Amino acid sequence: MRRIKYKDEEYLVHTRSGMRLLDALVEQGIPITCDCDGKSHTTEQCLVQWPKDTAHLLTEPTPFEEQQLGERLAKGSRLACQALFK
């Protein structure tokens, strides 16, 4: 299980290799919204804070995340629609 922060709430999430973070949250009944298609503009509704000490458990940020989040990536921000578990 992994601890993440979404909208100022902390959750413990069960993970599986190859699964999107968004899908893991939805599967576990965590109320998360994602209104983008992962390729165009986003309201960042699925923005989560991922602990930096466990960043190695997720795939590298996608070009879309790099464009959308910029420097926030270094602070642990990720888009749940883009991040996959390794």
C-alpha positions in Angstrom: 0.0 0.0 0.0 1.1 3.5 -0.8 0.2 6.8 0.8 -0.9 9.6 -1.4 -2.4 13.1 -0.9 -5.3 14.2 -3.0 -7.2 17.5 -2.3 -5.6 17.8 1.2 -6.7 14.3 2.2 -4.3 11.3 2.6 -5.2 7.9 1.3 -3.6 4.5 1.4 -3.7 2.9 -2.1 -3.2 -0.7 -3.1 -1.1 -0.9 -6.3 -0.3 -3.3 -9.1 2.4 -3.1 -11.7 1.3 -1.4 -14.9 -1.8 0.2 -13.4 -2.5 3.9 -13.7 -2.7 5.7 -10.4 -6.1 7.1 -11.4 -7.4 3.5 -11.9 -6.1 2.4 -8.6 -7.8 5.3 -6.8 -11.1 4.7 -8.6 -11.0 1.0 -8.0 -10.6 1.6 -4.3 -13.6 4.0 -4.1 -11.5 7.2 -3.6 -13.5 10.1 -5.0 -11.2 11.4 -7.8 -12.2 13.3 -11.0 -10.3 13.4 -14.3 -11.9 15.4 -17.1 -9.0 15.5 -19.6 -8.1 13.0 -22.3 -4.5 13.0 -21.2 -3.4 14.8 -24.4 -4.9 18.2 -24.3 -5.8 20.9 -21.8 -6.6 19.8 -18.3 -8.0 21.4 -15.1 -5.6 19.2 -13.1 -8.5 17.7 -11.2 -6.5 14.5 -10.8 -3.5 16.2 -9.4 -2.0 14.2 -6.5 1.0 14.6 -4.2 3.2 11.6 -4.4 5.8 11.1 -1.7 9.3 11.9 -3.2 10.9 9.0 -1.3 8.7 6.6 -3.3 8.9 8.3 -6.7 10.8 5.3 -8.0 7.6 3.3 -7.8 6.0 5.3 -10.6 7.0 5.6 -14.3 8.9 8.8 -15.3 6.7 11.8 -15.8 5.2 11.9 -19.3 5.9 14.8 -21.7 2.3 15.9 -21.0 3.0 16.1 -17.3 6.2 17.9 -17.8 4.3 20.5 -19.9 1.4 20.8 -17.5 3.2 20.7 -14.2 6.7 22.0 -14.9 8.6 22.6 -11.6 5.8 21.1 -9.5 7.0 17.6 -10.6 10.1 18.1 -8.4 7.8 18.8 -5.5 6.0 15.4 -5.9 3.0 16.5 -8.0 1.7 14.0 -10.5 -1.3 13.6 -12.7 -3.1 10.4 -11.7 -4.3 10.0 -15.3 -0.6 9.8 -16.5 1.3 8.0 -13.7 1.7 4.3 -14.0 3.0 1.9 -11.3 6.2 0.1 -12.3 
